[in-house]
Amino acid sequence: MAMTVNGEVELAASRDLVWAKLNDPEVLKSCIPGCEEFIKVDENQFQAVARLKIGPVSARFKARVTLSDIDPPNGYRIAAEGEGGVAGFAKGESTVVLLDHHGGTLLKYEAAAQIGGKLAQLGQRLISGTARKLAGEFFAKFAKAIEG
């Protein structure tokens, strides 16, 4: 099953600060819903572990995250592949763009993902709704991490 999520977030901080926080594993770990581990393993590669509940399915996902098309402090592309055991798998790509905006930064994102296994059996509306909810939680926490 494939899905897409996109949006934008206004942040009351400079692009340089937002860029630095987007590249800080500790900040990302604290903002990713259910994240237990987010470790830099190479210059542009991370390993992550997150525990998520999507509808009736709970799983602990182990993922590899790779950054590419890196253009500081303007944006990058994120590719991730994760396995959740019997719950299934998820893989996707996201583009993040940072723009100057009213004395702060406008962060735009567009993501496409594919899921399989039990997760894919839950239905498009539940999965899409959960993806939007998780993105909202991430960006709310990220805004607090930057502004606080």
Buried (B, 14 or more C-beta within 10 A) or exposed (E): BEBEBEEEBEBBBBBEBBBBBBBBBEBBBBBBBBBEEBEBEEEBEBBBBBEBEBBEBEBBBBBBBBBEEEEEBEBBBBBBBBBBEEBBBBBBBBBBBBEEBEEBBBBBBBBBBBBBBBBBEBEEEBBBEBBBEBBBBBBEBBBEBBEE
